[in-house]
Amino acid sequence: MTETAPTTGKPLAGKTILMSGGSRGIGLAIALRAAADGANIALLAKTDTPHPKLEGTIHTAAEQIRAAGGQALAIVGDVRDDESVTEAVLKTQGEFGGIDIVVNNASVIDLSGSVDLAAKKYDLMQDVNVRGTFMLSRAAIPVLEDAPNPHILSLSPPLNITPRWLGAHTGYSLAKFGMTMATLGIAAEFSGKGIAANTLWPRTTIATAAVQYSLGGDRMMRVSRTPEIYADAAYAVLTKPSREYTGQTLVVEDVLEAEGVTDFSGYAAVPGTPDDQLFPDIFLG
């Protein structure tokens, strides 16, 4: 909850965001976009030390947030752990005076077929994606109720429960659809309290480490869009009136088109790549 009046043209100035993950990729891009307004960003993430293959830790992310103009609170913890979740909510409230926004960004991906998917990986996707989304949102709700424009945003797809997507990677589909169902359920349950809850998903793949290591390496990175397109769409969602803009499964490009954006060429990971050569993301179509 903000105590600082928003600066004209900076609706997230002084607002407080609690995000799961966010050390890199889409989550960090969303955090940096909000930080440009002067937002407070609390990150709950496990990446206390550098990963051998992935750049960035929760601490380097906090440094970038501060450099972008925001305040940062790095909370080393695991969204699967109830004590970590409770601690993150209490620390964020204690540091910044409240919570205005929760972003459920933490997610695990494994596109293995059902026979090949390890039981531990199935459990991990359920614990992080579904349970983590539910528990972090639930823990923050009593604090969000005091915010003037409270939002929950989950980075998950529309419920496109066709055989094509249910059968493509059943374990992962269950986990991502579970994130969406938890979010839509919260939207319905708490609409009377003015807490918005929406989901957001892109039309094309996004150039992140997850895409590089899970979907096809450098070739996929070249036919993707940058995380900034996701960040700009998230910013548009999170600045909407919470009582009027909730319970929706949103698509990144649709959100930006509604804001008047007609040219997405600047978001191509490789400048000049035509839109029709970009790789469509899963779960849509």
C-alpha positions in Angstrom: 0.0 0.0 0.0 1.5 3.3 -1.0 2.0 6.3 1.2 3.5 8.3 -1.6 1.1 10.0 -4.0 1.7 8.8 -7.6 3.6 11.1 -9.8 1.7 12.3 -12.8 2.3 9.8 -15.6 3.7 7.2 -13.1 0.8 5.3 -11.7 3.0 2.8 -9.9 5.0 5.3 -8.0 5.3 4.2 -4.4 3.2 1.1 -5.1 4.5 -2.2 -3.6 4.8 -5.4 -5.7 5.4 -8.8 -4.2 6.7 -11.2 -6.9 7.6 -14.8 -6.8 10.8 -15.4 -8.8 12.0 -12.4 -10.7 15.8 -13.0 -10.7 15.8 -12.9 -14.5 13.7 -13.0 -17.6 10.0 -12.0 -17.7 9.7 -11.4 -14.0 12.7 -9.1 -13.9 11.4 -7.2 -16.9 8.1 -6.6 -15.2 9.9 -5.5 -12.1 12.1 -3.1 -14.0 9.1 -1.6 -15.8 7.4 -0.9 -12.5 10.7 0.4 -11.0 10.8 3.0 -13.7 7.8 4.5 -12.0 9.4 4.4 -8.6 7.7 1.2 -7.4 8.8 -0.9 -4.5 9.6 -4.5 -5.5 9.9 -7.4 -3.2 11.2 -10.6 -4.8 10.7 -14.0 -3.2 13.2 -16.3 -5.0 15.7 -19.1 -4.4 18.5 -17.8 -6.5 20.8 -16.6 -3.7 23.9 -17.7 -5.6 24.7 -17.8 -9.3 23.4 -20.7 -11.4 26.1 -22.4 -13.5 24.0 -21.9 -16.7 21.7 -19.0 -16.0 22.6 -15.4 -15.4 21.3 -13.4 -12.4 20.5 -13.9 -8.8 17.9 -12.3 -6.6 20.6 -9.8 -5.4 21.7 -8.7 -8.9 18.0 -8.3 -9.7 17.5 -6.1 -6.7 20.5 -4.0 -7.8 19.0 -3.5 -11.3 15.6 -2.5 -9.8 17.3 0.2 -7.7 19.3 1.4 -10.7 16.0 1.7 -12.6 14.5 4.0 -10.0 12.7 1.6 -7.6 13.1 0.2 -4.1 14.0 -3.4 -3.8 13.7 -6.1 -1.1 15.4 -9.4 -1.8 13.8 -12.3 0.1 15.6 -15.6 -0.3 13.0 -18.3 0.0 10.9 -20.9 -1.7 7.4 -20.4 -2.9 6.8 -24.1 -2.1 7.5 -23.5 1.6 4.6 -22.0 3.7 7.0 -20.3 6.1 8.8 -18.6 3.3 5.5 -17.4 1.8 4.3 -16.0 5.2 7.7 -14.4 5.8 7.7 -12.8 2.4 4.3 -11.2 3.0 5.3 -10.0 6.5 8.7 -8.7 5.4 7.2 -6.8 2.4 4.5 -5.3 4.6 7.0 -4.3 7.2 9.4 -2.8 4.8 7.0 -0.9 2.6 3.9 -0.5 4.7 1.6 -2.8 2.6 1.2 -4.7 -0.6 -0.6 -3.4 -3.7 0.2 -6.1 -6.2 1.1 -9.8 -6.3 2.8 -11.2 -9.4 2.8 -15.0 -9.6 5.8 -15.3 -11.9 7.6 -18.4 -10.5 7.1 -21.4 -12.7 8.7 -24.7 -13.7 8.5 -26.1 -17.2 8.9 -29.6 -18.4 7.4 -30.6 -21.8 7.9 -34.3 -21.4 5.2 -36.7 -22.3 3.3 -38.4 -19.5 5.4 -41.7 -19.6 8.7 -39.8 -19.7 7.9 -37.2 -17.1 9.6 -37.9 -13.8 7.3 -38.1 -10.8 9.5 -35.6 -9.0 9.3 -33.1 -11.8 5.5 -33.5 -12.0 5.3 -32.8 -8.3 7.7 -29.8 -8.7 5.5 -28.2 -11.4 2.4 -28.7 -9.3 4.0 -27.3 -6.2 5.6 -24.2 -7.7 3.1 -23.4 -10.4 -0.3 -24.2 -8.9 0.2 -24.4 -5.1 2.7 -21.5 -5.1 0.3 -19.3 -7.0 -2.5 -20.2 -4.6 -0.6 -19.9 -1.4 1.2 -16.6 -2.2 -2.0 -15.0 -3.4 -3.9 -16.3 -0.4 -1.3 -15.1 2.1 -1.3 -11.6 0.6 -5.0 -11.1 0.4 -5.5 -9.7 4.0 -2.9 -7.1 3.1 -4.2 -6.5 -0.4 -7.6 -5.7 1.0 -6.2 -2.5 2.4 -4.7 -1.3 -0.9 -6.5 1.3 -3.0 -6.1 -0.6 -6.2 -5.1 -4.2 -5.5 -4.1 -6.6 -8.2 -3.0 -10.2 -8.5 -1.4 -11.2 -11.9 -0.4 -14.7 -12.8 1.8 -15.5 -15.8 -0.3 -18.3 -17.1 -2.4 -19.1 -20.2 -6.1 -19.1 -21.1 -7.9 -22.3 -20.4 -7.6 -23.7 -23.9 -8.5 -27.3 -22.8 -8.5 -28.8 -26.3 -7.0 -32.3 -27.0 -4.1 -30.5 -28.7 -2.9 -28.8 -25.6 -4.0 -31.3 -23.0 -2.3 -34.1 -24.9 0.9 -32.2 -25.9 2.5 -32.3 -22.5 -0.2 -33.3 -20.0 1.9 -32.7 -16.8 2.9 -29.2 -17.8 -0.6 -28.3 -19.1 -2.1 -29.3 -15.8 0.3 -27.1 -14.0 -0.2 -24.0 -16.1 -4.0 -24.4 -16.3 -4.0 -24.9 -12.6 -2.3 -21.5 -12.1 -5.0 -20.0 -14.2 -7.9 -21.7 -12.4 -6.5 -20.7 -9.0 -6.3 -17.1 -10.2 -9.8 -17.1 -11.7 -11.2 -18.6 -8.6 -9.6 -15.9 -6.4 -11.0 -13.3 -8.8 -14.5 -14.6 -8.3 -14.2 -15.1 -4.6 -12.8 -11.7 -3.8 -14.4 -9.5 -6.5 -16.6 -8.0 -3.8 -13.5 -6.7 -2.0 -12.1 -5.0 -5.1 -9.1 -7.3 -5.5 -8.4 -7.9 -9.2 -7.0 -11.2 -10.3 -6.0 -11.9 -14.0 -3.7 -14.0 -16.0 -1.4 -13.0 -18.9 0.2 -15.0 -21.7 2.0 -14.1 -25.0 1.1 -15.0 -28.5 4.8 -15.7 -29.3 7.6 -17.3 -27.4 9.6 -14.9 -25.3 13.4 -14.9 -25.4 14.2 -16.2 -21.9 16.4 -18.9 -20.5 13.4 -21.1 -20.2 12.8 -20.9 -23.9 16.5 -21.4 -24.7 16.9 -24.5 -22.6 13.5 -26.1 -22.8 12.2 -25.3 -26.3 15.0 -25.3 -28.8 18.2 -23.3 -27.9 19.5 -20.3 -29.8 17.2 -20.9 -32.8 14.1 -20.3 -30.6 15.6 -17.2 -29.1 16.0 -15.7 -32.6 12.3 -16.2 -33.4 11.0 -14.9 -30.1 10.1 -11.5 -28.7 11.8 -9.8 -25.8 10.6 -9.9 -22.2 9.8 -6.2 -22.5 6.6 -6.9 -24.4 5.4 -8.9 -21.5 6.4 -6.2 -19.1 4.6 -3.5 -21.0 1.4 -5.5 -21.1 1.7 -6.4 -17.4 2.1 -2.7 -16.6 -1.0 -1.9 -18.5 -3.0 -4.5 -16.6 -1.7 -3.5 -13.2 -2.6 0.1 -13.7 -6.2 -0.6 -14.5 -9.0 0.0 -11.9 -9.1 -3.3 -10.0 -12.9 -3.3 -9.5 -13.4 -3.1 -13.3 -10.7 -5.2 -14.7 -10.6 -8.7 -13.2 -11.3 -12.4 -13.9 -9.8 -12.3 -17.3 -7.3 -14.6 -19.1 -5.4 -11.9 -21.1 -3.1 -12.2 -24.1 -0.1 -9.8 -24.1 -0.5 -8.5 -27.6 -4.3 -8.1 -27.1 -3.7 -5.9 -24.1 -1.2 -3.7 -25.9 -3.4 -3.4 -28.9 -6.2 -2.2 -26.6 -3.7 0.4 -25.4 -3.2 1.6 -29.0 0.0 -0.3 -29.8 -0.1 -1.4 -33.5 3.6 -2.0 -34.2 5.3 -4.8 -32.3 8.5 -4.9 -34.4 10.5 -3.2 -31.7 10.0 -6.2 -29.5 11.6 -8.7 -31.8 14.6 -10.4 -30.1 16.4 -10.1 -33.5 15.6 -6.6 -34.9 13.8 -6.7 -38.2 12.3 -10.2 -37.8 8.9 -10.1 -39.5 5.9 -11.0 -37.2 5.0 -14.0 -39.4 8.4 -15.5 -38.7 8.1 -15.4 -34.9 7.3 -18.7 -33.2 3.8 -19.0 -31.7 3.7 -19.8 -28.0 1.9 -22.8 -26.7 -1.7 -23.0 -25.4 -3.1 -20.4 -27.9 -4.8 -21.2 -31.2 
